[in-house]
Amino acid sequence: MLTIKLPQIFLVHQVPRIFWEDGIMSGYRHPGSSALDCVLSSFQMTNETVNIWTHFLPAWYFVWRFLVLSSSLDFCREPYLWPLLIYLLLVCLYPFASSCAHTFSSMSARARHICYFCDYGALSLYSLGCAFAYGAYAMPDHWVSGGLHRYFVPAAAFNSFVCTGLSCYSRFPELDRPRLSKVLRTAAFVYPFLYDNIPLFSRLLFCFWNDCAWSEAVAGYCYHLLFALLTGFLFASHLPERLAPGRFDYIGHSHQLFHICAVLGTHFQLEAVLCDASSRRAWLRGRLPAPGLPGTFGTAALVLLGNVAIIGAFTAALSRAPGSSSSTTSVPPARAAGTHDAAG
């Protein structure tokens, strides 16, 4: 009979410090796991299992939504839909990249850094996808064809490079200066988020001040912003595990809740973008030229290549990153259970 032996899991002080997570005291995988061990660990309960599945399953949900839309929309022949196509592809990419990062991040300290470099790159590309969608379909009426509208996507492309570079750099001081690392990483994602959502903030404020009728799109954007706010709060606060270390190691810690809120926010964003793209189509096409290949797929391709280059540069610099030497991947002898309990 064929039997599969699931990988062993460890307490926090049994793995190198570079693998530690705030408030998580147990459920760690071996820091020198093989790729097969990493895949198998997604089918046992570790502190990463729910992180893996809360983005792997939504990735396939977004792929399904993309395929359904592809059956009714002519993405290839209608330039008006090209920004939507880019947005949908990047919506599918970021949860899949995150799921892979969480799956394979225990192969070594170096692999952990590279996995999250790729995760950050996918998130920064998603922020560019949001800019494409908002620039094409969600701009306030009085901003259409204005200066901000013309440079909205190019500025978002630049922001993508800043986001990837700053978030990748934030991994280097995380052992010696963890607070600085957290501030840099948070800023790396808050900045492009605030920029991308300038059109939404304007539309929502206009609706509040003028007591206008709320469309389905505006309601969807409100839900998106609400879940985005929760996502940022959970990422920065490490609640609830910071209040009760060891109690939320497997279920309910902040990163799991962060994933769920992020996916829900993206779902409402997608529905709102689709509503705007449909309801404002005739009005927008009468005021804007059709999107061209250089401004859509050309820009997206250049940003993708630029992000790959940034990730490659930081990967090459990993010899100076904390805990990246091979000697840090060995598992030290386990401490006594009483010692671990006291630390918890």
Secondary structure, DSSP 4 states (H G I P E B T S, - for coil): ----PPPPEE-GGGS-GGG--TT--S-EEPTT--HHHHHHHTTS--TTHHHHHHHHHHHHHHHHHHHHHHHHS-TTT-GGGHHHHHHHHHHHHHHHHHHHHHHHTTS-HHHHHHHHHHHHHHHHHHHHHHHHHIIIII--GGGTTSHHHHHHHHHHHHHHHHHHHHHHHTTTTTTT-HHHHHHHHHHHHHHHHHHHTHHHHHHHHHHHHHTPPPPHHHHHHHHHHHHHHHHHHHHHH-TTTTTSTTTTSSSS-HHHHHHHHHHHHHHHHHHHHHHHHHHTHHHHHTTSPPPPTIIIIIHHHHHHHHHHHHHHHHHHTGGGSTT-SGGGGSPPPPPPHHHHHHH-
